[in-house]
Amino acid sequence: MLRSGFLVTSEEESQFVDLEIKKKKKKSISILTSFFYKVVCSNTLNKTSTLKGPREEILYLPCIYRNTGIEKPDYLATVDVDPKSPHYCQVIHRLPMPNLKDELHHSGWNACSSCYGDASKRRNRLILPSLISSRIYVVDVGTDPKAPRIHKVVEPVELFWKGNVANPHTSHCLGNGDILISCLGDPSGNGKGGFLLLDGETFEVKGNWEKGEKVPPFGYDFWYQPRHNVLMSTEWGAPKVLANGFNPADVEKGHYGRHINVWDWNSHTYIQKIDLGKDSIPLEIRFLHNPDAAEGFVGCALNSTVHRFYKTEKGNWAAEKVIEVPSKKVQGWLLPDMPGLITDVLISLDDRFLYFSNWLHGDIRQYDISNTRKPKLVGQVFLGGSIIKGGPVTVVEDKELQCQPEPFVIKGKRVQGGPQMIQLSLDGKRLYVTSSLYSGWDKQFYPDLVKEGSVMLQVDVDTERGGLKVNKNFLVDFGKEPDGPVLAHEIRYPGGDNTSDIWI
């Protein structure tokens, strides 16, 4: 039952406690969560904020076999992350999909914090869109959270016929019970930034969310905030162009995105675009969690920048660059300048810290965003990447580092690839990290990652002063899976997390 905020099943109702976020002007909102989770933030949401809560016990991750040479279906892995469990750091269940080469990618929920006050809603179905096949799997995680089962399969033809969209990516539940899914393209593989609506009870395709003739040329991620009557979406590229790898010439040809797209929430119409530059490719976008906040951040992959977007006094939206990761001049790589390639971004629940991953440079960064216009770097850790010592790439000019990082080794395993998807514990103290971006790009940039499989790591976070440190006792090695090495991607908590839930 959803009382407020995070959602739990009826068996977990006794676990609800208040989560209170005190905001400016001494206003407060009371939110309930299934993790015995309590956040008490100062009026300025800054250094005096405290977060308290128990550890997460299991995680869900989609695991991908496409482009690995192994003819097996993708699957949903359930991983035990309870230090008290005898199965700690182990995959305890695998749910294979009924088809090959789906390319599972991101996931979302049938119900979440946006359904506040609706006693009929339960967070018991995980939505798993397939980036390449365009299927959408609905997974039952309520009957047995440690052993999910398939509830329904939405076939691609439903997306094609009812929405003229394909390549579904991000899913968020809506306050009315429906599920909103962003798409990358049309059924022919061209770019198209449209949306699909699923019925939250039957999971039937209801059609498009957007109205009117105007639709952005590309789609990817999105976030919405009804208090400001806005939905913001981002742009990756045309599916038929990016599907099997990255060609820099396609950026010059206009096959990749460069805008934040602004939508009127009430009318579902596309009203504004914010140009972030031709070399940007904006991917993950996050509003601050405080629902009154009219600002957030977006990470741009190719030029490795983070932009703060905000509502202006005129009522429209604008963006300003607040972080830039310098490219490194290199030899032995695709281009003479290697970007960091910012591929995932998240904000802590108290809105104090921003985290992002540089998939190519190999580091994760933590910024204090108490002043959102001037983020301050307070933590950094290297977990592999393309510029390690002894690798094929030689750095000839670096504006940040004095020397190339050492290869990252944990529990005797040399980690291939770089840090990619990240997820933060609700108390803000543990950052989970996986190393696969997307199988076609993994194969191009990190062939050994595809051969050996990805990993999940855990980074300990200093929530007082800032700082990151690898937990050397935590490793989930997906190279040791029963059917062979696999590529694990996004991380989800059963009761909701930093990137799944939107407060409205």
Disulfide bonds with the S-S distance in Angstrom:
Cys112-Cys173 2.23
